[in-house]
Amino acid sequence: MVRGTHKNAFREYVTSKAAGLSALLADPLLGEVKAALVDGAPRVGNFQVHGTWPAFLQEALRTCSGNPELHSVVMALLEKEQSSASSATHHEKRRLLRGLGLLGTSGYSVGKILAESPSFDAAAAVLKARGIKLIARSRRTASDLGYKRGYQLVEDPAYMTAKSILCTEDEGFYVIPPGESAVFVSGTGTETDPYVIELAVIRNCLGEEAFAAPLLAWLDAVIHAAVGVRRNQRPNQPGAMVQIGLNMGPRHARVLGWGKSFNKPNLSQEEMTAQDTDFIGAQSLLWLLINSNFPTEVPAAFAAGVAGLPYPALGTQNVPSEMGFSFEYDGKDYNFTQAGRAPPEGIALLGFRMGSHTDDSPVPFTVIMTCSREDPKAPALAPGLGANLVDLTLKTVVQAAPATLMAFNSNKLHGTTNHGAGIDPTNSGLGIFLTKRVHDAIRDAVGKSGYDGVVYAGAPITDLSGNGEQP
Ligand SMILES: [Fe+2]
């Protein structure tokens, strides 16, 4: 356990320098003192990668939680550091989180609302007050509907081919327009849990548009950057899907670890670290949004899907799996050093479309957030059509729009509508999709000899419903 030894050495080092750190609070201009402290410190965690004063402080904050006095000194120094640069202050962070509706959890359970309401309509009225339409809709089977894998999904009959499925209202699909938030439930036939959520769509998940715009712009930039330097996971489909976090490596190797997702050999270490840091920030923000917008059943399903397994916080080969993330808003860095990160498998999508297929997840929900949608210069489709998510056996189409969160069951037949190159709008999006491959590999690794925790460096996520810092 080399890492643990280093951590202890780092903790002892910081503790021995407590007096010097306190002095810095009174006189923050002691640059030489800072440099000496950084130079003499054992390199661990993020500090090992960056070797800077802020990284030193962040690491000190993590390792000194058992010493409240020292912890508060380090916290004060870090706040000072962050407010002096282009970093947001504590007050600014709080204001932004409140404005974006990111403080705390959504606190509503659709199952509970249904159980406590005298009728389905009464439950629907409760959700309507939250701006969400509650819709009862049974899921059918693919064979019953005659749907198969590998079919193109289209919404305009002019683009039908021999291997397409027409996904329109005339064909019995429920088309969710861009302004509508909706939760679809189907009956289970049981007394204890009579309904299960099949699909949840939340619009304007970042609140008011003017407030959300800078964040959406940053997310879109992160996605474009990620797609530019990372391997496309689905090269045979239009657009790109790239990944971050854990994967099983190349198919012939099947080794669980932090994916080698970059495909540009000349990227510097700093560039890769910066790219990963942004992507981790974007994913972790998505995780906050999942917790603060969806019915509690959605994050609870993620927690249940990985229950009892040491899933680590999101990390990469360049950024250790730890607490803390940051994002950019209106030219300022918003650092949340104490916040929990997203689960350890994430994707970014750009212009991505895929015909009917199923995935394999231990969780009945995969979440995608649409961050931008750009129509082609001369749109050949009616507004709202193209590059939309289809749940085939629930027979629903989600018309894509920025700031939309979608939780759908990727184990059921689904896909994206596709009319062809230059015809479909281009969406950018982020997703949290836990794969059964990684799930089973973690399960099988637990307790085995040779499982040295290398992959799982840093604190594991023990509570996936945790939504991080409460500033
Ligand atoms: Fe999929």
Boltz pocket constraint, residues with backbone or C-beta under 6 A from the ligand:
constraints:
  - pocket:
      binder: B
      contacts: [[A, 357], [A, 358], [A, 359], [A, 410], [A, 414]]
      max_distance: 6.0
